[in-house]
């Protein structure tokens, strides 16, 4: 249990450090849905929130005419790869870091905007979600480490099987080169050579079958390892985002006068 807690602390520290580094190059944003059915985009840049209205004309979305996107998610996906400078030259950023709307409240806003109980609830929700996803991440990470060893062992088995096949084939070729028509060879020796050729041929077939099975095992193990790696890569930015939100909520609660101990107790 102590080791698990220590590992969790290391993971959280890693995410916090990585988030701090990532935020130098990424810009947090969120999409706000209005009761009227309209949408707007809020981008955090230079310590301030920049509000951009999303318009919809004839079922197509965009920031200005002509609108070209079939949905808001399609618009966000496009601008996660292309800079917003296409729309506004002063916004040379990409939409790569979606966060909770509540985590992006301006620091300059009045104290009434920071409801302590609401902040605590948001922090609790983010922490519970982070812990749940982090447990999944750690489980995947453990499986990935185990599968890496399986892949290494499987590769060694393939090499060993290949060497056996090569050795047996060399022995078989050597036997086949014997001059079976030589008058100097006794009939008993001739029969032994024929039998050994047959036995070696069977061994070669068995060795080749085992070699092919080892190759399939390597492929299957590599596929599993890559799938786990994809799962880890999918979870990592999500954990970074949640850790960033937790830090934002904690910072705002401290601004409201709560200590770390009071925050953790509540």
N, C-alpha and C positions, 0 to 999 in steps of 0.2 A: 504493500500500500504506500509506504514511504517512497519507494522507487517510482511508483506511478505518479505520485504528487510532484516529485522532483522533475520527472519527465514532462509533466503538464506545464510546470513553471518554465522550463526551458523552451517548450513549444510557444507559450504565450510571449516570452521575451523575444523569441525569434520573429514572431509575427509583428510585434510592436516595432522592433528595429526595422524590419522589412517595410512595414507600412510607412514609417517615417521617411525612409529612403524613396519609396515609390511615389509618395505625395509631392516630391520635388518635381516630378515629371508628369504627374497625372492630375486631373481636375475633377473633384467630386461633382455630381449632378443628380437631380431627381426630376421626374415628370409629375406634374400636378394635374389631377383631373377635377374640373369644376362641376358643380351641380348642373350647370347649363349644358354639359356635354362637351364643353371646350377643353382644350389642353394647353398647358404652358410648360416651359422648360426652365429650370433654375440651375445655373452653373456657378460654382464657387470659384472666383478668380480674384487674386490680389486681396484676399481677406474680405471680399464682399460678394453678395449674391447678385448675379446678373439674370434678370428675368427676360425670357424670350417667348413670345406668343406663338403657338402652333396653330396655323389656320387650316381649315378644311373646305375645299371647294370642289363640288361635284364628286364627293367621295374620295378625293385625293388630299393628302396631308403635306405640309411643308411650312417653312418660315416665311416665305413670300411667294408671289406668283411668278412663274407658273408652278403649281403644286404637282408633285410627281410620285409620291409614295402612297401605297395602298393602305398603310396602317402606321400608327405611331411607332410600334416596335421596329417596323422596317426602316423608318426614318432614323431611329436611334442606332440601329445596326449599321446603317450607311455612314453616319457621322462618328461611329466608333473607329472607323478606318480612314475617314477623310476629315480634314480640319474644318471647323466652323467658320474659318476665314473666308470660305466660299460665300457665306451669307453675310458675315460682318468682319471686315479686315482687322478690327481690334480684338477679335476673339480667335486667335490662332491656337485653338485647342481641339482635342478629340474627346468624345464622350466614352471614356474607358473606365470610369470609376463610379458606378451607381451606388448611392447611399440612401439611407432613410431620410425622408423630408425633415423629421424632427432633429436629426443630427446636424443640420445645416442652418440652424437659427443664427442670425447675425449676432455677434458679440455686442454690437452697438445698440441692440434693441433694448427696450425697457425691462426692468426687473419683473414686471407683471407677466411678461411673455414666458418666463422660465418658471413654470409651476413645479415645485419640488416633488410633489407626489407623482406627477406625470413623468418627470425625469426619472424618478426611482423605478416606476413601472417599466419605462422604456429600457432602462439599464438592466432590469431583471429579465425582460424578454430577450434582449440581445445576448445577455450572459447565458441564459438557458439554451438558446439556439446555438451559440458558439460552443458550449460544452457538448451538446449533442453531436454537432458536426465534427468537433475535435475528436470525440470518441471514435466516430466512424473513420476519421483521418488516421488516427493512431492504429486502428485495427487494419486498415489498408496498408499502412506503412509496415506493420509487422509481417503481414502476408507477403508484401513486396520483398522484404529482406529475406524471408524464407524461400520465396520463389527464385530469388537471385542465386541462392546457393544451389537450388534444384537445377537451374539452368547451367551453372558451372559444372556440377556433377554430371549432368546429361552430356555436355560437350566433351568431357573427359571420357565418358563411356563410348561416344561416337568414335573418338580417336583410337581408343583401345580396340573396338570392334573392327575398325578399318585396318588396323595393323594385323589383327588375326587373319582377316580375309586375305590380305596381301601375302602373309607368311604361308598360309595353306596353299594359295595359288602357285607360289614359287616352288613348294614341295611337289605339287601336282605336275607342274611343267617339267620339273627335273625327272620325275618318274616316267613321264610320257616320252622323254628323250632317250630312254633305254632302248637299245637295239634288240627288239624281241625276236628277230630272225637269226640272230647270231648263233652259230653252231656251238659256240663255247658256253652258252647259257643252258643250264640244266632245265629240264621240263618243270621240276618242282619250283625252281627260282622264277621261271616264267609265270607260273600260276600265282606265286606270291606277289609279283609285280602287278599283275592284272587285278588281283584282289585289293592291293593297296591303292591302286588307281581308283577303283570303285569306291573304297571307303573314304579316300581323300576327297573325291568328288562330292560325296554326300556331306562331308564336313564343310566343304566350301559352300554348298547350298544352305546349310544350316547357319553358317557364319554370316552369309550375305543376308539371310532373312533377319537375323538378330541385328545386323548393322542397319537395315532399313527401319526396323522397329525403333532403334535408338535415334535415328534421324527424325522419325515422326514424334518421338518423345521430346526432342529438342525443339521442334517446331511448336508443339502444343504448349510446352513450358514457356517459350518465348512469347507466344500469343497471350498467355495468361499474365506474364510479367508486364507486357506492354499495356494490357487492359488495366491492370492495377496502377500503372504509371499514369495513364490517362485519367483515372479516377482521382488520383492524388493531385494532378495538375488542375482538375476541375474544382476540387475542394479548396485548394490553397488560396486562390484569390477571394473566395467567399469567406474564408476564415480571416483573411487580411481585412476585408471590408467590415466584418463584424467586430474585430478587435479595434478598428479605427472608430467605429460607432461607440463602442464601450468607453474608449478613452475620451470621446467628445462628451458623452453624458457625464462621466466622472468629473471632467474638467468644469462643466457647467454647475454641477452640484457643489464642487469646492468653491466656485465663485459665489454660490448661495450661502456659504459659510459652513458646510458640512465637512467633517474630517474624513479621512480614509476609513477609520474605525466605525464612525457613524454610518457611512455609506454601506460598508460590508455588513453591519449589524441589521440594517433595515432592508 
